[in-house]
Amino acid sequence: MNTIGQLFSVTSFGESHGSHVGCVIDGCPAGLLLDLDQMQTQVNRRKSNQSAFATTRHEEDQLEMMSGLFESTTTGAPICILIKNKDVKSEDYDLLKDVYRPNHADYTYAAKYGIRDHRGGGRSSVRVTAPLVAAGDIAYQLLRHQTAIQTTAYVSQIGTVALPNRNAYSHLDLLDIDANELRCPDEQVARQMKAHIDAVQAEGDTLGGVITCVIKNVPVGLGEPIFSKLHAQLGHAMLSINSVKGFEYGYGFASCAMKGSEYNDAFVMKDGKVHTHTNFSGGIQGGISNGNDIFFHVAFKPISSIRKTQQTIDTKGEDVSLHIEGRHDVCAVPRAVPIVEAYANIILADAILQAKQSTL
């Protein structure tokens, strides 16, 4: 399955060391004037080589809009986006051709398909998300054309260093998440995260973390009640991002320790509209948005390519001592912030179009 979305659908293609990575968007309504510079800015936010703890692979990531636009306006035809792979060093992976790297997709891909592209992980590489960030920005521009939705993701945890209360975000300044390289809205915590990364990098190891996403001004009625619950669709998208191991919306697991009287969001009237006094349910009830902020958390595992020597086996089943060289992130969580935003916006754009079909 290389496609996400039903009415606003995005199909991904390409490999890490192939000629290009790209995607095709189908179902984007005609007449949407796109800000192509904004799209490029979003793609640039997930670029490699942005910090001392990111991979040094240097890609221009220049968008090529191949179809579906006329004078920067969508025509209703499929939109094809290409990004050329330029800074590939496939020889760095020659020694890994016959080795199953721990916690990578090497073994499972080979077992499923009988063949795998060992260069940079091939299809399993996070490289394939670059054009999907562009698709997500088209989705966002569509959302902003029809709603006041505002999607903001930020880093809330790196390794053992975390914001004090992950579910409390109202006091945070979310206007400039890119003010520091960690994309954490608390400068003091960001400095602690950076020190933690520096220490682990010196050990030749890697770190994961958590990204929190807050979506404001969500219309009531997005999502379907059974198999296309809005939170299920968001979870599907987030768990499809490379290295993601967990998804939690609202108070999620914390709600397990609460009583029903504590967790229930009481309904109130405010300015002539229905609201809830609290938002423990994260803006979604019965699988459908209720108009409150949607917020969720996405957990990323540590990067699997570490410089420490590891024990594994090769394709013949023989023991191997593996020491991975090449260009790899120490912590890729900050670079994943625009990916989380993009995938969320694709789901929301699809939900908006579906909602329009739900009533006469």
N, C-alpha and C positions, 0 to 999 in steps of 0.2 A: 504494500500500500504506500504509494508515493504522493497521494493526494489528501488534502485536508479541506473540509468545508463541503457543503452541499450546493447552495445557490451561489455563494461567493467561494469558489474553489481554487485552491492553489496546488499545482503539481510541481514537485521538485525533481531536478535531474542534475547529473554531473558527479564527478569524483574529485578528491583532493588534488591529485596530480594529473587529471585529465586536462584537455585544452581549455574548458570552461566549466563553470557551475552556473545553473540558471533555474528558472521556474516559469510556468505558464499560469496566468490568472484567467479564469473563465467566470463569467457572470457579473463582472463589474459593469454597472449601468453606464450607458452612454451620456456624454455631456458633462463629465466631471473634469474641470480644469485642474491639472496636476501641477504642484510645485515640485519640479524635478530637482531643484537645489536642496529642498528639504529632504527628499528621498536620499540624495547622496550624503547629506549630513548624517542621517540615521545609519546608513551603511558604514560610514567612516567611524562611527562610535563603537562598532564591534571589531574594527581592524586589529590585526596582530601588531606587535612591535610598538605598543603604546606606552609601555612601562618596563621597568627593570625586571618585573616578575612575569612578563608575557613572552610568548614565543617571538623570536627575532625574525621569523618569516615576514618579509616585507612585500605586501601586495598593494597595488594602487586601488583595486576594487572599484574601478570606474564603471558605472552603469552603462549598459548598452540597451536601449529600448528598441526592440526589433519589430514590434507590431502592436496594433491595438490603439495607437495614438495618432491624432492628426492635429498639428499645431498645439501640442501638449495637452490635448483634450481627448478623453476616452471616447472611442467610437462604438463600444458595445461588442467589438470583436475580441478574441483572446489576446491578452497582453503577454508578450514574451520578453523576459528580462535575461540578459546574459552578463556575466562577469568573467573576464579572462584570467586564467591562472598564469602568472608570469614567473614568480620567484619560487619555482619548484627545484628541489635538490633530491631527486629520486634516488641518487646513489647513496644517500644517507641511510636508506632503508634496505640496502642489498643484504646486509648481514641478518636482517630480520625476515627474509623471504621464507625461510623454512622453520621459523620459531613461533611458538604460540606465546605472545606476550601476556603476562598476568592481567586479568580484568579488562582486556581488550576484546574486540569482536573477532579476533583472528580465528579462533577455533570454531565458534558458532557459525560464522560465515562459510568457512571451508566445509563444515559438516552439512550445512543446509544446501549450498549451491555447488559444492564440488570444485570450486575455484574461488580465489580471493585476490584482490588487488592490494598488495602489501605496502604500496607506496603511500605513506601518510595516512594509512587507514582506509584509503579508497572511498567507498560510498559511506562508510561509517564515520567519516571525519566531520568535525564541526564546521569545516570549510563550506559544506553545502548550505549552511544557514545564511551565508552572506546575501544571496538574492532574495531569500525569504524575509529578511529584514526590510528590503525594498518593497516586497509585496505587502508586508505589514503596514508600511507607511501609506501605501495606496489605500489600504483598508481604513487607516486612521483618517486620512483626508476625506474618504467617503463618510465616515462616522461624523466628522466635524461639519460636513456639509448638511447633514440631516439632524444632528443632535448637538448637545453641548458636552458630550463625553470627553473626559480628560483622563488619560492612562499614564501613570507614572510608576516605574519600578526603581528599586534601589537596593543596595547591599545592606542587609541587616545582621549578617554574621559571616565571619571568616574563621574557620577552625574553631577554637574555643572562645574567641572574642566576639561578643554579640551586643547589640543594643539592649538596654535593660528590660524592656517589655516589647516583644515583637508585635503584639496586637495593638499597642498604643502608638498611633502615628499622627494624631491631630496636632501635637505640639511640634512636630518636625517641619522644617522648611523644605518643601518638596519642589520649590521653584527652580533650583539649580543643582540638580543631582551631580552634574559633571564638575562641580567646583573643586573636587579632589579626585585623584586617580582611582580611589577605592569605590567611588560612587556611593558613599555612605553619607547621609545627611547630618551626621553628628561628627564634627571635626575631631573632637577628642577621641572618640571611639575609632575613627578612621586612622588616627596616628597609632593607636594600639594595634589595629589590624595590620598596618604596614610593618611594625616592629615584629609582629608574629610571623609574617610572611618572610621577612629578611632572615630571621633565625632559622626557619625551616628550609629556606633556599640554601643557606650555608651548609645544611646537613645533607643536601642532595635529595630532599624529599619535596612533597607537594601538599597542598591544602584544598579543601572544598569549602562550602559555605551555604548561605541561604540568601535568596533574593525575595523581597516582599514587593507585591504589586498592589497599588491602590487605584481603583477606577471610580471616578466621581461623575455625578450628573447622569447616571444610568437611567434610561426610561423604564417604567414599569412594564412587565410583560414579556421580557426577552427569555427565551428558553422554552423547552417543551417538557411536559410533565412526566414522561416515562424514560425512554432510552436516549433522549437528547436533552436531559436536564442541563441547564446552563453550567452548573459547576462540574458536571461530568464531561462536558465538551472542553471546558477550560483545563480540567485535569488531564484529559486525553492529549491536548496540545502541549501542555507543560511537560508531561512525562515522555513526550516524543523528542524533547530537546536532549542533545548529547549530554551524558553525565548526570542527568536528573534522576534522583532516586526517591523523591518524596514530594507529595503535594498536599496542602492543607488549606482549606478556605474557612473564613470566619474564625471562631474559636476552636474549631476542629477537635483535636485530641484533648485540649484543655476542658472542653465541654463535658468530657466523660467524668470529670471529678466534681461537676456542678450538679445541684438539684434542679429539677424542672422549674421551680419557682425562681431560681436564680438565673437560669439560662433563657427563659422565655422572653421574647421581645414584645413588650406591651404596646398595643396600638394607641396612638393619640392623634388628635387633629391639630394641625399647625398651618396657619395661613390658608385655611379652607381646604387643605389636602391631608390625605392619610399618611402618617409617619409612624415610626416606632420609637419608643423612648430610649431603647438601647439597640445595638447592632451586633449581638453575639453571633447571629446567623450569617454574617458577612454579606448582606445585601441580596441573598437568594433564599427563597422559601418554596418548598414543593418543586424545586428545580427551575423556578421562574424568578426573575429579578423583581424586587419589591420597591425599587426607587432609592434605596439607601446605597451608600458606598459599597462596592464590592472590593474585598481585600483577601489576598491569599499569599501563601508562602511556598517557595519552591526550593527543595534541598538538592544541592549538587555534591556529588562525591569528589574526593581528591582526584586530581589528574593521575591517570594510570602510568604514564611514562615518567619514571623516576630515575635519578642518576645512581641510586644505590644498587648494588648487585643483588639480583633476585634469582631464585631457582625456578626453573620451568622445564618444559620438554619441547622437543622439536617435532616435526611432522612424522618422524619415524618412531616417536615414542621414547626417544632417548633423553636422558637428563642433560640439561644445559644450564650453565651459569650465564645469566644475561646481564649485560651492562649496556644500557641504552644511551646512545649519543644523539646528536642532532638538535633540532630546535623545538622546544616544548615549553608550554606554560608551567609556571610554578603554581599559580592560582589563576584560573580563567573566569572566576565568578564575576568580577567587574565587567568583563567583556560580554558577559551573557545578559546584562541588563537590557540592552536594546532588543535582544532576541526574545526575552520574556514579554516585553511590551508588544513586539510585532506579532507574536503568536496569539496573544490575548486580543489584539485588535482584529485579527483575521476571524477569530471566533465570534467577536461582537458584531462585525460587519455581516457575517453570515446570519447571525441571529436577528439582526435588524431586518434583513431581507425576508427571512422566514416569518417574522412577526407580521409583516405586511400582507402575507398570504393567509393569516390566521382568521381574519374577519372580513366580512363583505364591505 
